[in-house]
Amino acid sequence: MALQRHTEGPIAERIAHIGDQFAINGEFQYGEELRNGHINTTYRACYRTEDGHIDRYILQRINDYVFKDPAVVMRNVEKVTRHITWKLMRRRKDAAGQTLQLYPARGGRNYIYLPECGGMWRCYNNIEDTHTYDVVENTRQAYQAGYAFGSFQDLVSDMNPCDIKESIPDFHNTPRRFAQLQESAEKDVMGRAANCQEEIALLTEWAPEYGKLIEMQIRGELPTRITHNDTKINNVMLDEETDEAVCVIDLDTVMPGLSLYDFGDMVRTATCLANEDEEDLSKVYIQMPFFESLAEGYLDAAHGFLTPNETDNLAFAGWLITTEIGMRFLADYLDGDRYFKTDKPEHNLIRARNQLKLAQSIREKLPAMQKYVRRLVKSYKK
């Protein structure tokens, strides 16, 4: 993605002003806006130190429309980053530079409220010599994505889920998401429901299956864990030279949940070669070699703590979460595009149709996906 440097003017002044609120050494040189996320506003700020070195930092505003209590988000992020850093430094003393680190703001907290700049801001280190992909390009990247998020779950598996609060209640409550979609379709505040009757009918047909994982969790058949809840490939920083996973980012949605939610979203985002707003639906389908590599990477990192009920439902979770995000895009379209950022007319409707096409493809491949996962799980027991 091409980035425009802002060395002067209102945007540069805004970035410099925000950076001044944090414990950053050096003189501000320029800033860049990073626009590959749907939710938060993110800048990269570059500073020159006294010895002439350029250090880069990530400045990010927490979207308080999506996250009603940003302070809860920050407490979760602080606890998780501190725990991961502690775990990694026990393994290797130089590991901290390749994990997310929060910089303190004026007043001592790791965030600051700036009403003149739109709300609450925080500052992270920039993970250097890494890059991200918006779409997985090969099976090696799929493996690394799976391994990265499996490793993340492994690192936090010894934390008490009760220590982390829900930043978005019922985030992966698929039955409730469907109920919200039905309510949005009934209200039809933008007069758009007539454009998506086919999509609503398909989601209604699938509705009896939406509660499966939540019901298993209630019965104690699936353990509650600390999960990432936004496991897109572009939330994995990959080494520029080797393409190996370095660090998982974007921890705002870290909450108590099911490991299956994370794997399901990986299936959604790492097994299809098309972007989630691709309009040519003939390009939107699951690539089985990518799924196989994703499952291998994830289980290589996570097989030690997962239960049989979790591994048995990995493939199903891919279908469920893909369907869920489809209904969320559709509900936001009906509500007037209030949640997800949009770049073109009917962007959220395009995304919804894309995700439902992918869900149909995954549904057709579920038997083969389940068979492959069972074979992998069996191999770890030898």
FILUMKE-994618 format. One line per 5 residues: number of its first residue (from 1); their letters; for each residue x, y negated, z negated of C-alpha. Coordinates in steps of 0.02 Angstrom, whole numbers, always signed. Layout:
<drenkes>
NUM	A	X Y Z ~ ...
</drenkes>
This chain:
<drenkes>
1	MALQR	+0 +0 +0 ~ +71 -169 +50 ~ +92 -290 -96 ~ +103 -478 -86 ~ +231 -564 -196
6	HTEGP	+169 -715 -292 ~ +315 -825 -339 ~ +214 -985 -358 ~ +35 -1044 -354 ~ -117 -1003 -462
11	IAERI	-96 -814 -460 ~ +89 -822 -507 ~ +48 -946 -646 ~ -89 -831 -710 ~ +26 -679 -713
16	AHIGD	+166 -778 -798 ~ +44 -844 -928 ~ -16 -669 -970 ~ +162 -602 -977 ~ +211 -740 -1098
21	QFAIN	+94 -664 -1226 ~ +199 -504 -1240 ~ +372 -457 -1303 ~ +455 -468 -1134 ~ +635 -524 -1114
26	GEFQY	+692 -630 -967 ~ +630 -763 -848 ~ +475 -733 -742 ~ +517 -710 -557 ~ +360 -652 -469
31	GEELR	+202 -548 -488 ~ +101 -426 -383 ~ -78 -367 -394 ~ -102 -178 -388 ~ -271 -140 -309
36	NGHIN	-279 +50 -304 ~ -395 +68 -454 ~ -584 +57 -461 ~ -601 -20 -634 ~ -465 -130 -713
41	TTYRA	-368 -281 -650 ~ -183 -238 -641 ~ -28 -343 -606 ~ +156 -298 -597 ~ +264 -438 -669
46	CYRTE	+450 -451 -631 ~ +575 -536 -747 ~ +760 -575 -731 ~ +862 -540 -888 ~ +1015 -639 -944
51	DGHID	+1132 -514 -861 ~ +1039 -533 -694 ~ +944 -369 -701 ~ +762 -364 -641 ~ +641 -280 -761
56	RYILQ	+462 -244 -711 ~ +308 -229 -822 ~ +126 -182 -796 ~ -3 -307 -858 ~ -181 -243 -862
61	RINDY	-350 -314 -909 ~ -472 -189 -984 ~ -641 -197 -896 ~ -764 -234 -1037 ~ -914 -197 -927
66	VFKDP	-856 -17 -913 ~ -774 -6 -1085 ~ -895 -88 -1206 ~ -769 -84 -1350 ~ -593 -114 -1279
71	AVVMR	-518 -102 -1454 ~ -572 +81 -1462 ~ -487 +110 -1294 ~ -326 +35 -1358 ~ -327 +135 -1520
76	NVEKV	-346 +294 -1418 ~ -205 +244 -1300 ~ -91 +198 -1444 ~ -117 +365 -1532 ~ -93 +470 -1375
81	TRHIT	+60 +378 -1308 ~ +142 +382 -1480 ~ +110 +569 -1497 ~ +173 +611 -1322 ~ +331 +507 -1346
86	WKLMR	+365 +593 -1513 ~ +341 +765 -1436 ~ +451 +728 -1286 ~ +590 +647 -1386 ~ +599 +802 -1496
91	RRKDA	+634 +899 -1337 ~ +750 +774 -1252 ~ +811 +610 -1326 ~ +811 +515 -1160 ~ +632 +561 -1115
96	AGQTL	+547 +405 -1183 ~ +590 +297 -1033 ~ +482 +408 -923 ~ +326 +397 -1030 ~ +201 +256 -1050
101	QLYPA	+255 +130 -1182 ~ +149 -14 -1247 ~ +233 -182 -1280 ~ +173 -285 -1429 ~ +82 -449 -1401
106	RGGRN	+86 -608 -1503 ~ +16 -565 -1674 ~ +89 -390 -1677 ~ -48 -290 -1593 ~ -25 -196 -1429
111	YIYLP	-157 -302 -1344 ~ -216 -482 -1341 ~ -381 -565 -1301 ~ -364 -706 -1172 ~ -535 -780 -1132
116	ECGGM	-458 -895 -1002 ~ -397 -740 -909 ~ -554 -636 -921 ~ -535 -536 -1081 ~ -419 -410 -1164
121	WRCYN	-245 -379 -1091 ~ -105 -256 -1127 ~ +72 -228 -1065 ~ +155 -64 -1014 ~ +328 -21 -954
126	NIEDT	+341 +7 -766 ~ +391 +188 -731 ~ +537 +158 -614 ~ +592 +259 -461 ~ +421 +337 -445
131	HTYDV	+273 +323 -329 ~ +94 +384 -314 ~ -18 +452 -177 ~ -201 +415 -152 ~ -225 +579 -60
136	VENTR	-127 +741 -82 ~ -24 +770 +75 ~ +46 +945 +46 ~ +33 +1094 -70 ~ +190 +1043 -166
141	QAYQA	+104 +883 -220 ~ -52 +981 -268 ~ +55 +1094 -377 ~ +138 +944 -459 ~ -30 +861 -495
146	GYAFG	-92 +1020 -578 ~ +68 +1040 -677 ~ +66 +857 -733 ~ -109 +861 -805 ~ -86 +1036 -876
151	SFQDL	+70 +971 -964 ~ -25 +819 -1027 ~ -159 +932 -1103 ~ -22 +1041 -1178 ~ +65 +891 -1257
156	VSDMN	-95 +833 -1345 ~ -164 +1007 -1381 ~ -104 +997 -1562 ~ -191 +830 -1594 ~ -357 +830 -1685
161	PCDIK	-495 +780 -1562 ~ -584 +695 -1706 ~ -442 +566 -1711 ~ -490 +504 -1537 ~ -653 +409 -1510
166	ESIPD	-769 +410 -1361 ~ -733 +254 -1259 ~ -877 +293 -1140 ~ -1010 +399 -1227 ~ -1072 +549 -1127
171	FHNTP	-942 +516 -992 ~ -953 +694 -922 ~ -1129 +734 -979 ~ -1188 +788 -807 ~ -1372 +812 -854
176	RRFAQ	-1376 +636 -925 ~ -1288 +568 -770 ~ -1425 +649 -665 ~ -1559 +573 -776 ~ -1478 +402 -751
181	LQESA	-1480 +430 -563 ~ -1665 +474 -569 ~ -1700 +316 -669 ~ -1601 +210 -546 ~ -1696 +287 -399
186	EKDVM	-1862 +254 -485 ~ -1822 +72 -525 ~ -1740 +43 -355 ~ -1690 -134 -404 ~ -1599 -164 -239
191	GRAAN	-1726 -81 -125 ~ -1599 +50 -71 ~ -1681 +214 -123 ~ -1754 +244 +51 ~ -1576 +256 +119
196	CQEEI	-1528 +406 +12 ~ -1677 +522 -3 ~ -1581 +669 +70 ~ -1442 +649 -60 ~ -1567 +635 -203
201	ALLTE	-1657 +792 -143 ~ -1494 +891 -138 ~ -1445 +835 -313 ~ -1618 +881 -376 ~ -1600 +1056 -301
206	WAPEY	-1437 +1084 -396 ~ -1500 +1011 -561 ~ -1529 +1176 -655 ~ -1340 +1208 -657 ~ -1285 +1040 -727
211	GKLIE	-1296 +1089 -911 ~ -1193 +1248 -905 ~ -1030 +1183 -982 ~ -1112 +1071 -1111 ~ -1221 +1214 -1169
216	MQIRG	-1068 +1326 -1186 ~ -981 +1190 -1287 ~ -1132 +1173 -1403 ~ -1132 +1361 -1431 ~ -947 +1356 -1475
221	ELPTR	-896 +1453 -1321 ~ -787 +1311 -1255 ~ -670 +1214 -1372 ~ -672 +1026 -1383 ~ -502 +956 -1335
226	ITHND	-421 +788 -1302 ~ -435 +763 -1114 ~ -383 +632 -987 ~ -549 +621 -891 ~ -479 +534 -737
231	TKINN	-362 +661 -659 ~ -342 +587 -486 ~ -178 +615 -393 ~ -142 +428 -401 ~ -136 +440 -591
236	VMLDE	+21 +548 -578 ~ +187 +460 -555 ~ +300 +565 -442 ~ +488 +551 -426 ~ +532 +456 -267
241	ETDEA	+667 +579 -216 ~ +599 +747 -271 ~ +410 +719 -278 ~ +410 +803 -448 ~ +284 +744 -577
246	VCVID	+358 +620 -700 ~ +217 +542 -798 ~ +28 +537 -812 ~ -45 +360 -819 ~ -214 +273 -841
251	LDTVM	-261 +336 -1014 ~ -417 +227 -1042 ~ -534 +375 -1026 ~ -438 +487 -1145 ~ -576 +559 -1254
256	PGLSL	-633 +718 -1339 ~ -701 +832 -1204 ~ -675 +994 -1110 ~ -514 +1046 -1023 ~ -628 +1096 -878
261	YDFGD	-675 +916 -845 ~ -494 +874 -807 ~ -467 +1023 -696 ~ -632 +993 -607 ~ -583 +816 -562
266	MVRTA	-416 +880 -499 ~ -508 +998 -382 ~ -611 +851 -322 ~ -461 +740 -286 ~ -318 +858 -244
271	TCLAN	-394 +989 -128 ~ -465 +881 +11 ~ -357 +787 +137 ~ -486 +650 +163 ~ -505 +494 +56
276	EDEED	-661 +487 -52 ~ -730 +350 +61 ~ -697 +441 +226 ~ -853 +417 +334 ~ -816 +559 +456
281	LSKVY	-886 +700 +350 ~ -815 +832 +467 ~ -648 +794 +382 ~ -716 +821 +207 ~ -695 +1000 +143
286	IQMPF	-592 +1097 +17 ~ -423 +1162 +76 ~ -397 +1331 -7 ~ -205 +1326 +0 ~ -213 +1161 -96
291	FESLA	-331 +1234 -224 ~ -216 +1383 -248 ~ -63 +1271 -275 ~ -162 +1158 -393 ~ -219 +1307 -497
296	EGYLD	-42 +1377 -502 ~ +30 +1213 -564 ~ -105 +1186 -693 ~ -97 +1362 -764 ~ +93 +1364 -765
301	AAHGF	+82 +1220 -889 ~ -81 +1260 -980 ~ -106 +1448 -983 ~ -32 +1462 -1157 ~ -175 +1371 -1245
306	LTPNE	-326 +1398 -1132 ~ -460 +1523 -1184 ~ -538 +1654 -1067 ~ -699 +1554 -1057 ~ -600 +1404 -999
311	TDNLA	-506 +1495 -862 ~ -664 +1587 -807 ~ -748 +1420 -770 ~ -608 +1324 -684 ~ -679 +1346 -510
316	FAGWL	-857 +1304 -565 ~ -791 +1145 -646 ~ -724 +1089 -477 ~ -898 +1096 -404 ~ -981 +1017 -556
321	ITTEI	-867 +866 -572 ~ -869 +833 -384 ~ -1059 +836 -390 ~ -1060 +724 -543 ~ -951 +589 -464
326	GMRFL	-1062 +597 -310 ~ -1215 +559 -414 ~ -1121 +420 -506 ~ -1074 +336 -341 ~ -1254 +353 -285
331	ADYLD	-1326 +281 -447 ~ -1207 +133 -436 ~ -1261 +103 -256 ~ -1443 +101 -312 ~ -1400 -16 -456
336	GDRYF	-1311 -143 -346 ~ -1128 -89 -357 ~ -1100 -146 -536 ~ -976 -14 -594 ~ -858 +36 -453
341	KTDKP	-764 -93 -352 ~ -821 -99 -171 ~ -733 -162 -14 ~ -870 -147 +117 ~ -1058 -135 +136
346	EHNLI	-1134 +27 +70 ~ -963 +78 +5 ~ -1037 +175 -141 ~ -1163 +263 -28 ~ -1020 +314 +86
351	RARNQ	-925 +381 -65 ~ -1078 +475 -127 ~ -1107 +561 +39 ~ -924 +604 +49 ~ -922 +684 -124
356	LKLAQ	-1082 +782 -96 ~ -1011 +852 +65 ~ -856 +906 -30 ~ -964 +982 -167 ~ -1056 +1085 -36
361	SIREK	-890 +1146 +32 ~ -828 +1193 -142 ~ -991 +1283 -178 ~ -967 +1392 -25 ~ -789 +1436 -79
366	LPAMQ	-826 +1471 -263 ~ -811 +1662 -252 ~ -639 +1650 -170 ~ -584 +1515 -294 ~ -638 +1618 -443
371	KYVRR	-552 +1773 -376 ~ -387 +1679 -355 ~ -394 +1605 -531 ~ -426 +1777 -607 ~ -275 +1846 -515
376	LVKSY	-166 +1705 -581 ~ -227 +1728 -759 ~ -193 +1914 -749 ~ -14 +1880 -692 ~ +26 +1784 -853
381	KK	-22 +1935 -958 ~ +107 +2049 -881
</drenkes>
